[in-house]
């Protein structure tokens, strides 16, 4: 043991034994993790698999109702999916608002966090070993070399989903006034609300695919027989945009009180146009403040160099 400790100290520095023990622990965790996550095959799953093999070939539409055999992460679902219903619903809603509607989205999201976190730790450990072979590194720097890449890898999926969620909300907010105007034209032309929603979804597909997709989902759910108020509320929850929530409230109240949908749409569309103008004015008013720092950093130093530079050069020449 003394020879091993001496060799590790010579190779990795004074903290060589600690680093070796840490790397050994990480290796053992990675080695034991597949065995811990492996779930025993459920007899009901075997029965369902045999029933699917014995049954004739299903149609293409039936594939939506059958779990895909290519989902390799299903046996790790207890580890990759939150067991708390509220936490699972919050993560799923965030992914839906970012545009990820797959049934396995939560599982893939947590798997990406796990894999990138472990990969970052291994990359940091490799870099730390390389630095230890070149120079002496203190304990704090060593821990930061290992922990920072792991933290970045673990947080990157969360940052990516949050960014996608913000961009999608902004795209829906920008497209909504035009969609309301088009819906108002369709309703005043004599079409029902369901027909106008379907027409808006088809017309906006090229320019505003995010909002068109939401309207298409509303149209399909309405055709399936779901209650209109529930369909609209689900749309507001999927979008996460205050303007959509207000629109849903207006439509639900209009249906409950029996008022004209076209009148409600006309008033609300006018408000959305005014709101879009106010957003543009707000962005324009913020622009000078945002440009102040850049203007000072990029304009003042060259100006000072032009004004003071000749005088400084003349003074240095006279002193020389």
C-alpha angles and dihedrals in degrees: 000000000000091000091049091048091048091049093049091047091050093047102038104021131246092324094049097117092049092050091048091051091048093050090047090052092051090049092050091048091052090046095050098038097081090051092049093047095045108108123206114249112261114233088224089057090052090050092049091048092051090047091053091050092050094046120084120262110291124231123255093256091055091062088078090063098047124073112247117251089215093070098110093174096062094095089055093050094113089058100036099044125063111250092209109090094214093050092046091050092049093051092044092050091050091051092047091051088051091054101259106125100160118128089235095047094109091047094050091045093055091042090054090051091050096046095044091046093052091043091052091050092050091047090049092048090050091050091046092053090050091051091047090054090054103040145349113282125192122232097255093052090046093053091047092050090056102035101044097060089045092051092047091050092048095048097042096084090049091050091047094051092045090051092048090048092053093047092048093050090050092050092050091047092052093047099044100081091054090047091052092051091051092046090050091052091050094048093047089049089063103265122134122245092258092051092047091051090051091048092048090050091053095045096047096045095098101040103032109020095168096059092037089056091053092050090048090054090050090051094049093047091049090052089051089060102256117150113268096230091050091048093052093046090051089052091052090050093049093049098043091202120135092219091057091048091052091048091052090050091051093049094046093048091046090054093046096049096038096237124151114282092206092056091049091048092048093053095042093046089053090051091050091052090051090046091052090052090050091050090052092049091048091052090048092051091051093052099079091051092050091048095050097082094043091047092051094047096045101035109034099055095051090044092051090047091052094047101039100027098082092047092050091048092050092049092051091050092051092048091048 
